[in-house]
Amino acid sequence: MDQADRLEAKGLARAKIRAKRRRTHSIRRRTIRGSLALFAIVWAVIFLQLVSGNDPALSSIPQAHRRPAAAVKPEPAREPEPEAEAEAALEAERMPEEFVEEPEAESAPVEEVPTEIEPEAEPEPEPEPEPEPIVTSAS
């Protein structure tokens, strides 16, 4: 290889290195700009939501309960299947007698318990006596 070919090869190598550095630099700049733009957009959305008074953290109703009434469909009540009743009866027959609950004979009527419990009257605390005035030499 002569001197001219060597210089040409070095020039091509330097050009490739410069091109690679430019690509790396431009990729880094685009990534930084994109992440800053995304950050600014997200904060703008949050700011606008708070300014408009729609703060979800201050809401008294959880998100799960905010569905419109038309969207919630109640499930129809299901009757127990006859097979399940038969299996329960077979299971009861297999259990030892000590674990099987026997139906109670007619029992006495249950007395109703008052729903409101009256708080017991607590004695009022006696007021504390006023402290004696502090006497100092400067008084």
N, CA and C of each residue as an Amber inpcrd file, in Angstrom:
protein
   417
   0.8350000  -1.1510000   0.0000000   0.0000000   0.0000000   0.0000000
   0.9040000   1.2450000   0.0000000   0.5790000   2.1310000  -0.8420000
   1.3950000   3.3300000  -0.8790000   0.7920000   4.4180000   0.0010000
   1.4570000   5.5400000   0.0610000   1.0960000   6.6290000   0.9660000
  -0.3000000   7.1970000   0.6530000  -0.6680000   7.3670000  -0.5880000
  -1.9510000   7.9510000  -0.9880000  -3.1180000   7.0490000  -0.5740000
  -2.9570000   5.7540000  -0.7890000  -4.0300000   4.8220000  -0.3890000
  -4.2350000   4.8290000   1.1230000  -3.1230000   4.9220000   1.8160000
  -3.1890000   4.9380000   3.2810000  -3.9280000   6.1810000   3.7790000
  -3.6330000   7.3530000   3.2170000  -4.3040000   8.5920000   3.5990000
  -5.7870000   8.5430000   3.2550000  -6.1070000   7.9720000   2.1080000
  -7.4990000   7.8470000   1.6960000  -8.2640000   6.9290000   2.6540000
  -7.6900000   5.8480000   3.0770000  -8.3270000   4.9010000   4.0080000
  -8.5410000   5.5600000   5.3640000  -7.5400000   6.3460000   5.8140000
  -7.6930000   7.0480000   7.0970000  -8.8100000   8.0830000   7.0000000
  -8.9130000   8.7840000   5.8820000  -9.9630000   9.7780000   5.6850000
 -11.3500000   9.1260000   5.6950000 -11.4800000   7.9640000   5.0510000
 -12.7560000   7.2450000   5.0540000 -13.1170000   6.7810000   6.4720000
 -12.1300000   6.3260000   7.2020000 -12.3800000   5.8670000   8.5800000
 -12.8360000   7.0380000   9.4500000 -12.1740000   8.1920000   9.2980000
 -12.5700000   9.3740000  10.0730000 -13.9860000   9.8190000   9.7030000
 -14.3220000   9.7640000   8.4250000 -15.6580000  10.1580000   7.9640000
 -16.7230000   9.2220000   8.5560000 -16.4320000   7.9270000   8.5930000
 -17.3770000   6.9690000   9.1790000 -17.5660000   7.2320000  10.6750000
 -16.4690000   7.5460000  11.3600000 -16.5460000   7.8300000  12.8000000
 -17.3740000   9.0820000  13.0460000 -17.1440000  10.1480000  12.2380000
 -17.9270000  11.3730000  12.3810000 -19.4080000  11.1230000  12.1200000
 -19.7250000  10.3490000  11.1100000 -21.1280000  10.0490000  10.7810000
 -21.7950000   9.2760000  11.9280000 -21.0570000   8.3480000  12.5040000
 -21.6030000   7.5670000  13.6190000 -21.8630000   8.4690000  14.8260000
 -20.9370000   9.4010000  15.1140000 -21.1210000  10.3270000  16.2310000
 -22.3150000  11.2460000  15.9930000 -22.4860000  11.7110000  14.7340000
 -23.6460000  12.5630000  14.4100000 -24.9590000  11.8100000  14.6270000
 -25.0170000  10.5680000  14.1710000 -26.2400000   9.7710000  14.3670000
 -26.5330000   9.5660000  15.8470000 -25.5050000   9.2320000  16.6140000
 -25.6800000   9.0240000  18.0550000 -26.1710000  10.3000000  18.7210000
 -25.5620000  11.4130000  18.3610000 -25.9360000  12.7060000  18.9420000
 -27.3840000  13.0660000  18.5850000 -27.7720000  12.8520000  17.3240000
 -29.1350000  13.1930000  16.9150000 -30.1610000  12.2690000  17.5830000
 -29.8470000  11.0100000  17.7550000 -30.7590000  10.0800000  18.4470000
 -30.9400000  10.5100000  19.9000000 -29.8340000  10.8770000  20.5480000
 -29.9230000  11.3320000  21.9390000 -30.7590000  12.6080000  22.0520000
 -30.5430000  13.5670000  21.1410000 -31.3190000  14.8110000  21.1760000
 -32.8050000  14.5350000  20.9740000 -33.1640000  13.6750000  20.0120000
 -34.5690000  13.3600000  19.7670000 -35.2000000  12.6690000  20.9820000
 -34.4640000  11.7750000  21.6150000 -34.9820000  11.0710000  22.7860000
 -35.2360000  12.0410000  23.9390000 -34.2950000  12.9340000  24.1830000
 -34.4530000  13.9160000  25.2640000 -35.6200000  14.8470000  24.9700000
 -35.7070000  15.3450000  23.7490000 -36.8130000  16.2360000  23.3840000
 -38.1650000  15.5240000  23.5240000 -38.2360000  14.3070000  23.0570000
 -39.4900000  13.5490000  23.1460000 -39.9190000  13.3000000  24.5800000
 -38.9700000  12.9300000  25.4420000 -39.3280000  12.6680000  26.8400000
 -39.7340000  13.9530000  27.5560000 -39.0670000  15.0770000  27.2420000
 -39.4670000  16.3570000  27.8370000 -40.8490000  16.7770000  27.3680000
 -41.1390000  16.5740000  26.0910000 -42.4610000  16.9200000  25.5650000
 -43.5390000  16.0530000  26.2180000 -43.2980000  14.7690000  26.3450000
 -44.2640000  13.8680000  26.9940000 -44.4810000  14.2710000  28.4470000
 -43.4190000  14.5970000  29.1450000 -43.5110000  15.0320000  30.5350000
 -44.3620000  16.2990000  30.6460000 -44.1200000  17.2620000  29.7650000
 -44.8780000  18.5160000  29.7920000 -46.3530000  18.2670000  29.4890000
 -46.6540000  17.3960000  28.5520000 -48.0490000  17.0930000  28.2040000
 -48.7690000  16.4440000  29.3720000 -48.1260000  15.4780000  30.0150000
 -48.7520000  14.7960000  31.1520000 -49.0230000  15.7850000  32.2820000
 -48.0630000  16.6260000  32.6020000 -48.2770000  17.6080000  33.6690000
 -49.3400000  18.6320000  33.2980000 -49.4270000  19.0080000  32.0310000
 -50.4710000  19.9320000  31.5950000 -51.8460000  19.3070000  31.7740000
 -51.9910000  18.0340000  31.4350000 -53.2770000  17.3470000  31.6120000
 -53.6520000  17.2920000  33.0890000 -52.7030000  16.9350000  33.9400000
 -52.9760000  16.8700000  35.3800000 -53.3200000  18.2580000  35.9140000
 -52.5800000  19.2600000  35.5010000 -52.8340000  20.6250000  35.9560000
 -54.2370000  21.0810000  35.5510000 -54.5980000  20.8640000  34.2990000
 -55.9240000  21.2660000  33.8240000 -57.0380000  20.5200000  34.5640000
 -56.7990000  19.2600000  34.8730000 -57.8010000  18.4800000  35.6070000
 -57.9830000  19.0520000  37.0110000 -56.9030000  19.4210000  37.6710000
 -57.0010000  19.9690000  39.0170000 -57.6120000  21.3690000  39.0030000
 -57.2520000  22.1810000  38.0270000 -57.7960000  23.5350000  37.9390000
 -59.3020000  23.4950000  37.6830000 -59.7550000  22.5240000  36.8970000
 -61.1820000  22.4330000  36.5900000 -61.9840000  21.8760000  37.7600000
 -61.3250000  21.4250000  38.8070000 -62.0200000  20.9320000  39.9940000
 -62.3270000  19.4560000  39.9550000 -61.7610000  18.7250000  39.0360000
 -62.0150000  17.2900000  38.9280000 -60.8730000  16.4870000  39.5380000
 -60.5720000  16.7400000  40.7920000 -59.4780000  16.0320000  41.4600000
 -59.9830000  14.6640000  41.9000000 -59.4740000  13.5670000  41.3170000
 -59.9650000  12.2470000  41.6910000 -59.5830000  11.8600000  43.1200000
 -58.5390000  12.4290000  43.6680000 -58.1360000  12.0890000  45.0310000
 -59.1080000  12.6560000  46.0540000 -59.8120000  13.7420000  45.7090000
 -60.7460000  14.3630000  46.6390000 -62.1650000  13.8570000  46.4580000
 -62.3630000  12.9380000  45.5510000 -63.6990000  12.4200000  45.2760000
 -64.1670000  11.5560000  46.4360000 -65.4460000  11.7050000  46.7970000
 -65.9890000  10.8910000  47.8860000 -66.5010000   9.5550000  47.3770000
 -66.6730000   9.4230000  46.0650000 -67.1700000   8.1750000  45.4820000
 -66.0070000   7.4790000  44.7880000 -65.7160000   6.2170000  45.1280000
 -64.6360000   5.5030000  44.4500000 -64.9430000   5.3240000  42.9630000
 -63.9050000   5.1680000  42.1650000 -64.0540000   5.0310000  40.7210000
 -64.9400000   3.8450000  40.3460000 -64.8720000   2.7470000  41.0600000
 -65.6180000   1.5400000  40.7100000 -67.1160000   1.7810000  40.7950000
 -67.5570000   2.7390000  41.5950000 -68.9800000   2.9730000  41.7910000
 -69.5170000   4.0810000  40.9000000 -68.7260000   4.6260000  40.0060000
 -69.1500000   5.7450000  39.1740000 -69.7940000   5.3110000  37.8650000
 -70.0370000   4.0450000  37.6700000 -70.6350000   3.5920000  36.4180000
 -72.0660000   4.0990000  36.3280000 -72.4980000   4.4560000  35.1320000
 -73.8910000   4.8690000  34.9920000 -74.8270000   3.6920000  35.2690000
 -76.0190000   4.0090000  35.7170000 -76.9660000   2.9630000  36.1020000
 -77.3360000   2.0760000  34.9330000 -77.3580000   2.6030000  33.7190000
 -77.7270000   1.8060000  32.5600000 -76.6600000   0.7680000  32.2340000
 -75.4140000   1.0290000  32.6010000 -74.3350000   0.1020000  32.2780000
 -74.3170000  -1.0960000  33.2080000 -74.8650000  -0.9730000  34.3900000
 -74.8420000  -2.0570000  35.3610000 -76.0760000  -2.9200000  35.1580000
 -75.8750000  -4.1880000  34.8590000 -76.9840000  -5.1070000  34.6600000
 -77.0450000  -6.0660000  35.8390000 -78.1570000  -6.1000000  36.5740000
 -78.2480000  -7.0350000  37.6860000 -78.3840000  -8.4630000  37.1610000
 -77.7350000  -9.3650000  37.8650000 -77.8230000 -10.7620000  37.4780000
 -79.1470000 -11.3280000  37.9730000 -79.8010000 -12.1340000  37.1700000
 -81.0570000 -12.7250000  37.6270000 -80.7870000 -13.7190000  38.7570000
 -81.7460000 -13.7890000  39.6730000 -81.5970000 -14.7090000  40.8030000
 -81.6970000 -16.1380000  40.2940000 -80.7940000 -16.9720000  40.7470000
 -80.7860000 -18.3700000  40.3030000 -81.3740000 -19.2590000  41.3850000
 -82.1430000 -20.2040000  40.9520000 -82.6840000 -21.1790000  41.8900000
 -81.6600000 -22.2960000  42.0460000 -81.5750000 -22.8890000  43.2430000
 -80.6140000 -23.9710000  43.4220000 -80.9790000 -25.1550000  42.5290000
 -79.9740000 -25.7590000  41.9890000 -80.1880000 -26.9010000  41.1060000
 -80.5730000 -28.1310000  41.9270000 -81.4270000 -28.9810000  41.4000000
 -81.8320000 -30.1720000  42.1430000 -80.6530000 -31.1050000  42.4030000
 -79.6930000 -31.1300000  41.5020000 -78.5320000 -31.9990000  41.6950000
 -77.7370000 -31.5600000  42.9240000 -77.6150000 -30.2400000  43.1230000
 -76.8650000 -29.7280000  44.2680000 -77.5630000 -30.1040000  45.5660000
 -78.8980000 -30.0450000  45.5790000 -79.6430000 -30.4360000  46.7840000
 -79.4490000 -31.9130000  47.0780000 -79.4480000 -32.7440000  46.0300000
 -79.2610000 -34.1830000  46.2160000 -77.8600000 -34.4700000  46.7520000
 -76.8540000 -33.7530000  46.2370000 -75.4890000 -33.9500000  46.7230000
 -75.3680000 -33.5370000  48.1830000 -76.0270000 -32.4620000  48.5830000
 -75.9820000 -32.0230000  49.9760000 -76.6300000 -33.0550000  50.8830000
 -77.7160000 -33.6660000  50.4370000 -78.3790000 -34.7010000  51.2360000
 -77.4750000 -35.9100000  51.3870000 -76.8010000 -36.3290000  50.3040000
 -75.8850000 -37.4690000  50.3810000 -74.7200000 -37.1610000  51.3120000
 -74.2310000 -35.9520000  51.2470000 -73.1120000 -35.5400000  52.1070000
 -73.5300000 -35.5950000  53.5730000 -74.7390000 -35.1640000  53.8660000
 -75.2370000 -35.1970000  55.2450000 -75.3570000 -36.6260000  55.7460000
 -75.7050000 -37.5680000  54.8690000 -75.8170000 -38.9730000  55.2780000
 -74.4520000 -39.5500000  55.5980000 -73.4240000 -39.1210000  54.9040000
 -72.0750000 -39.6600000  55.1220000 -71.4170000 -39.1170000  56.3830000
 -71.8560000 -37.9690000  56.8800000 -71.2230000 -37.3440000  58.0410000
 -71.5990000 -38.0860000  59.3100000 -70.6900000 -38.1260000  60.2950000
 -71.0300000 -38.7410000  61.5780000 -72.1530000 -37.9580000  62.2440000
 -72.8940000 -38.6490000  63.0910000 -74.0710000 -38.0500000  63.7160000
 -73.7340000 -36.8320000  64.5680000 -72.5690000 -36.8090000  65.1650000
 -72.2340000 -35.6900000  66.0400000 -72.0580000 -34.3800000  65.2790000
 -71.7890000 -34.4460000  63.9640000 -71.6050000 -33.2400000  63.1830000
 -72.8680000 -32.8010000  62.4460000 -73.8460000 -33.6670000  62.3730000
 -75.0650000 -33.3420000  61.6470000 -75.9660000 -32.5140000  62.5460000
 -76.4360000 -31.3960000  62.0220000 -77.3320000 -30.5450000  62.8000000
 -78.7520000 -31.0570000  62.6490000 -79.3980000 -31.2230000  63.7740000
 -80.7800000 -31.6700000  63.7450000 -81.6750000 -30.4430000  63.7720000
 -82.7710000 -30.5010000  63.0390000 -83.6790000 -29.3550000  63.0880000
 -84.2900000 -29.2350000  64.4670000 -84.3660000 -28.0130000  64.9510000
 -84.8920000 -27.7760000  66.2920000 -86.4080000 -27.8590000  66.2760000
 -86.9410000 -28.2980000  67.4100000 -88.3840000 -28.2980000  67.5510000
 -88.8260000 -26.8530000  67.7090000 -90.1270000 -26.6510000  67.7700000
 -90.6120000 -25.2890000  67.8960000 -89.9690000 -24.6340000  69.1010000
 -89.3820000 -23.4780000  68.8420000 -88.6880000 -22.7930000  69.9280000
 -89.5030000 -21.5890000  70.3680000 -89.1480000 -21.0840000  71.5200000
 -89.8370000 -19.9220000  72.0670000 -89.5410000 -18.7070000  71.1940000
 -90.4600000 -17.7640000  71.1350000 -90.1950000 -16.5760000  70.3080000
 -88.9740000 -15.8130000  70.8250000 -88.2570000 -15.2790000  69.9040000
 -87.0360000 -14.5390000  70.2420000 -87.4250000 -13.1150000  70.6010000
 -86.8720000 -12.6590000  71.7300000 -87.1540000 -11.2970000  72.1490000
 -86.3670000 -10.3360000  71.2710000 -87.0120000  -9.2280000  70.9530000
 -86.3410000  -8.2380000  70.1300000 -85.3670000  -7.4300000  70.9870000
 -84.2040000  -7.2000000  70.4310000 -83.1750000  -6.4360000  71.1220000
 -83.2780000  -4.9980000  70.6180000 -83.2680000  -4.0280000  71.5230000
 -83.3560000  -2.6380000  71.0470000 -82.1570000  -2.3250000  70.1580000
 -82.4250000  -1.6210000  69.0710000 -81.3470000  -1.3240000  68.1240000
 -80.4750000  -0.1740000  68.5780000 -81.0500000   0.7730000  69.3100000
 -80.2550000   1.8980000  69.7850000 -79.8000000   1.6420000  71.2120000
 -78.5550000   1.8170000  71.4460000 -78.0020000   1.6340000  72.7820000
 -77.7930000   3.0150000  73.3690000 -78.4190000   3.2330000  74.5100000
 -78.2890000   4.5420000  75.1420000 -76.9460000   4.6160000  75.8620000
 -76.1820000   5.6660000  75.6020000 -74.8990000   5.7750000  76.2990000
 -75.1310000   6.0690000  77.7840000 -74.2720000   5.4760000  78.5680000
 -74.3730000   5.7110000  80.0060000 -73.9320000   7.1400000  80.3070000
 -74.6140000   7.7460000  81.2550000 -74.2700000   9.1110000  81.6150000
 -72.9670000   9.1030000  82.4080000 -72.0060000   9.8300000  81.8930000
 -70.7300000   9.9120000  82.5880000 -70.7650000  11.1280000  83.5110000
 -70.1990000  10.9830000  84.6890000 -70.1780000  12.1430000  85.5840000
 -69.2860000  13.2300000  84.9880000 -69.7490000  14.4750000  85.1410000
 -68.9650000  15.5760000  84.6090000 -67.7190000  15.7770000  85.4580000
 -66.5810000  15.9770000  84.8060000 -65.3670000  16.1870000  85.5960000
 -65.4340000  17.5360000  86.3190000 -64.8580000  17.5360000  87.4990000
 -64.8500000  18.7770000  88.2780000 -63.8550000  19.7400000  87.6550000
 -64.1890000  21.0140000  87.6150000 -63.2380000  21.9640000  87.0400000
 -61.9920000  22.0620000  87.9170000 -60.8770000  22.2240000  87.2310000
 -59.6160000  22.3210000  87.9670000 -59.5120000  23.7120000  88.5840000
 -58.9390000  23.7780000  89.7710000 -58.7830000  25.1020000  90.3880000
 -57.7750000  25.9260000  89.6010000 -57.9740000  27.2460000  89.6580000
 -57.0570000  28.1250000  88.9420000 -55.7070000  28.1110000  89.6500000
 -54.6130000  28.1090000  88.8570000 -53.3020000  28.1050000  89.4900000
 -53.0240000  29.4440000  90.1830000 -52.2220000  29.3710000  91.2260000
 -51.8710000  30.5830000  91.9400000 -50.9760000  31.4580000  91.0700000
 -51.0850000  32.7570000  91.1640000 -50.2390000  33.6310000  90.3580000
 -48.7750000  33.4540000  90.7240000 -47.9300000  33.6160000  89.7250000
 -46.4960000  33.4750000  89.9390000 -45.9660000  34.8320000  90.4080000
 -45.2710000  34.7820000  91.5090000 -44.6940000  36.0100000  92.0690000
 -43.1930000  35.9730000  91.8440000 -42.6900000  37.0240000  91.2270000
 -41.2460000  37.1100000  91.0040000 -40.7210000  38.3850000  91.6580000
 -39.4300000  38.5440000  91.6860000 -38.8370000  39.7310000  92.3150000
 -39.1000000  40.9820000  91.5090000 -39.4140000  40.7940000  90.1820000
 -39.6640000  41.9580000  89.3400000 -41.1090000  42.4230000  89.4540000
 -41.9800000  41.7140000  90.1610000 -43.3860000  42.0960000  90.2200000
 -43.6060000  43.2620000  91.1230000
